[in-house]
Amino acid sequence: MNVLVTGGTGSVGRHVVRHLREAGHRAVVMSRNPADGSDWRQAELGTGAGVAEAVAGMDAIVHAGSATLPGQQLRRGRKVDVDGTRLLAEAAARAGVKHLVYVSIVGMEGVGYPYYKVKLAAEKVVEEAPLPWTIFRATQFHSLMEVFLSAFSRIPGLTTIDTRWRFQPVDASEVGARLAERAVGEAAGRTADFGGPQVRDFGSLAASWLKATGRHRRVVQLPLPFGFSRQLAAGRLLCPDHKDGKITFEQYLERRYPAARG
């Protein structure tokens, strides 16, 4: 099959591309910038430029493109994730694409984070799309835990976090493998959530990360007085009944920092 992967150079998209190719399918990367060594089509979700050309000749699309960086989320989130998804779906339908797979996030309903509101709006666009669709929700990636922990470690010698936050981190490669399977299968509507193998508090994740990276820092509990923080502590972004991933955060860290094992 010919499968277009938006965001095909990103955290999960690159794994989708790899798994599709390993299975003998043609995976085409759609991105704003050239993808070295890849079957690549240039397009911009925020403007629609190149989207019609990118979807031409495709059997299915895995839509993993998103304004994921904090600055992008505030400035371009709705334009890229909502309007861009609508442009993509309409162009795909006109081109005769048979299946649109959308990558989303577990447990967003009612959670007070602006990016989640944008993702929920994008899900609605997919549900109303004029072609068969699948929405696949996963928990937060292991790599995102590192982004969070790095952001809270800017004070010399300290990592200041709300240790009560709870996550169920999952490996992006496992999500990519499942998305590749979905892309070449039949449209399934909303699928079951896909979560990591463990529900963890942020304090234990921080301890493992500091050990693996060789950082000597003191973890300081910093309760944050806003609703999103309380929702994280309450486990709103978890799916404990769907511990489908196999790779733990520690296994991810061992792979990423092999020197630490010695």
C-alpha positions in Angstrom: 0.0 0.0 0.0 0.9 3.6 -0.5 0.7 5.4 2.9 1.3 9.1 3.5 2.6 10.0 7.0 2.2 13.6 8.0 4.7 14.6 10.6 6.8 11.6 9.3 10.0 12.9 10.7 8.6 13.5 14.2 8.6 11.5 17.5 6.1 8.9 16.4 5.8 9.5 12.6 9.4 8.3 11.9 8.5 5.0 13.6 5.4 4.7 11.6 7.5 5.2 8.4 10.0 2.6 9.5 7.4 -0.1 10.4 5.5 0.4 7.2 8.6 0.0 5.1 9.8 -3.0 7.1 6.4 -4.6 6.3 6.9 -4.0 2.6 4.6 -0.9 2.2 5.5 2.4 0.6 5.6 5.1 3.3 5.7 8.7 2.0 6.8 11.4 4.4 4.9 14.6 4.3 6.7 17.5 5.9 7.6 21.2 5.5 11.3 20.4 5.3 13.1 17.7 3.2 13.4 14.3 4.8 16.8 12.9 4.0 16.8 9.6 2.2 13.0 9.4 2.2 10.2 9.2 -0.2 9.1 12.8 0.6 6.4 15.3 -0.4 6.6 18.9 0.8 3.4 20.4 2.2 2.2 22.8 4.9 -0.8 22.0 7.0 -1.1 25.5 8.3 -1.6 26.9 4.8 -2.7 23.9 2.8 0.2 24.5 0.4 1.2 21.2 -1.3 -1.4 19.1 0.5 -3.4 18.1 -2.6 -0.2 17.0 -4.3 0.9 15.1 -1.2 -2.2 13.0 -0.9 -2.4 12.1 -4.7 -2.0 8.4 -5.3 -2.2 7.4 -1.6 -4.2 4.5 -0.3 -4.1 5.7 3.4 -2.8 8.5 5.6 -1.4 8.4 9.1 -1.9 11.9 10.3 0.8 12.5 13.0 1.6 16.1 12.1 0.8 18.6 14.8 1.9 22.0 16.3 3.5 20.2 19.3 6.0 22.7 20.5 4.7 25.1 23.3 5.3 28.2 21.1 3.6 26.6 18.1 0.6 25.5 20.2 -0.2 29.0 21.2 0.5 30.7 17.8 -0.4 28.0 15.3 -2.3 25.2 17.0 -5.8 25.7 15.7 -4.5 26.7 12.2 -2.3 23.6 11.9 -4.2 21.0 13.9 -7.8 21.9 13.3 -7.9 23.8 10.0 -5.0 21.8 8.6 -6.7 18.5 9.5 -9.8 19.6 7.7 -7.8 20.6 4.6 -6.0 17.3 4.7 -9.2 15.2 5.0 -11.0 17.1 2.2 -8.0 16.8 -0.1 -7.7 13.1 0.8 -11.4 12.4 0.0 -11.1 14.2 -3.4 -8.0 12.1 -4.2 -9.8 8.8 -3.4 -7.8 8.0 -0.2 -9.6 5.1 1.5 -8.5 5.5 5.2 -7.4 8.4 7.5 -5.7 7.4 10.8 -5.5 10.2 13.3 -3.0 10.1 16.2 -4.4 11.6 19.4 -4.1 11.6 23.2 -5.7 9.6 26.0 -8.0 11.3 28.5 -8.2 14.8 27.2 -11.9 15.5 27.9 -12.3 18.3 30.5 -8.6 18.7 31.1 -7.6 22.3 31.3 -4.8 22.5 28.8 -5.2 24.6 25.6 -3.5 22.1 23.3 -5.9 19.4 24.4 -8.8 21.6 23.4 -7.3 21.9 19.9 -6.7 18.1 19.7 -10.3 17.5 20.6 -11.5 19.9 18.0 -9.3 18.1 15.5 -10.8 14.7 16.5 -14.2 16.2 15.7 -13.0 17.2 12.3 -11.8 13.6 11.6 -15.1 12.2 12.8 -16.9 14.4 10.3 -14.4 13.7 7.5 -15.8 12.6 4.1 -13.7 9.3 4.1 -13.3 6.3 6.4 -11.3 7.1 9.5 -9.7 5.8 12.7 -8.8 7.7 15.8 -6.0 6.2 17.8 -5.2 7.6 21.2 -2.0 6.9 23.2 -0.6 8.1 26.5 2.4 10.4 26.8 5.6 9.3 25.2 8.8 8.5 27.2 10.5 11.3 25.3 7.9 13.8 26.5 8.7 12.9 30.1 12.3 13.9 29.4 11.1 17.2 27.9 9.0 17.9 31.1 11.9 16.9 33.4 14.4 19.0 31.5 12.1 22.0 31.7 11.8 21.6 35.5 15.5 21.3 35.9 16.7 24.8 35.0 17.6 25.8 38.5 21.1 24.7 39.2 21.2 21.6 41.4 17.4 21.3 41.6 14.6 19.6 39.8 11.4 21.3 41.0 8.3 19.3 40.1 5.0 18.2 41.4 5.9 14.7 42.3 2.2 13.7 42.6 1.6 14.0 38.8 0.8 10.6 37.3 1.7 9.4 33.9 1.6 6.2 32.0 4.5 6.7 29.6 4.6 4.7 26.4 7.4 4.1 23.9 6.9 6.0 20.6 8.2 3.0 18.6 5.4 0.8 20.0 2.8 3.4 19.1 4.3 3.7 15.6 4.1 -0.1 15.1 0.4 -0.1 16.1 -0.3 2.9 13.8 1.3 1.2 10.9 -0.9 -1.8 11.4 -4.0 0.4 11.6 -3.1 2.2 8.4 -3.1 -0.9 6.2 -6.2 -2.3 7.9 -9.8 -1.3 7.7 -11.1 1.9 9.2 -12.1 1.3 12.8 -13.6 4.6 14.1 -12.5 5.2 17.7 -10.2 2.4 18.9 -9.3 1.4 22.4 -6.7 3.5 24.2 -3.1 2.5 24.0 -1.0 3.0 27.2 2.4 2.3 28.6 3.1 -0.7 30.8 3.2 1.2 34.1 1.3 4.0 35.9 4.0 6.1 37.5 4.2 9.2 39.7 6.4 12.0 38.4 8.7 11.7 41.4 9.7 8.1 40.5 10.2 9.1 36.9 12.4 11.9 37.9 14.5 9.7 40.1 15.0 7.2 37.2 15.8 10.0 34.7 18.4 11.6 37.0 20.1 8.3 37.7 20.3 7.4 34.0 21.6 10.8 32.9 24.1 11.0 35.7 22.7 14.3 36.9 23.2 15.1 40.6 20.2 17.1 41.5 17.8 17.3 44.4 14.1 16.7 43.6 12.0 19.4 45.3 8.2 19.0 45.6 6.5 22.0 44.0 2.7 21.8 44.1 1.3 24.0 41.3 -1.9 25.8 42.2 -3.8 25.4 38.9 -6.5 23.0 37.7 -4.3 21.2 35.1 -1.8 20.2 37.9 -4.6 18.8 40.0 -6.0 16.8 37.1 -2.5 15.3 36.4 -2.3 14.3 40.0 -5.7 12.8 39.8 -4.7 10.6 36.9 -6.9 12.1 34.2 -4.5 11.2 31.4 -4.2 7.5 32.3 -5.7 4.3 30.8 -4.8 1.7 33.4 -7.0 -0.9 31.8 -4.9 -0.7 28.6 -1.3 -1.3 29.6 -0.5 -2.5 26.0 3.0 -1.1 25.7 5.9 -3.3 26.9 8.8 -1.0 27.1 9.2 0.7 30.5 10.6 4.1 31.2 13.8 2.5 32.6 14.2 0.4 29.5 13.8 3.4 27.3 16.5 5.2 29.4 18.8 2.3 29.1 18.5 2.4 25.4 19.0 6.2 25.2 21.9 6.4 27.7 23.8 3.1 27.3 26.9 4.5 29.0 25.0 4.9 32.3 24.7 1.1 32.6 28.4 0.8 33.1 
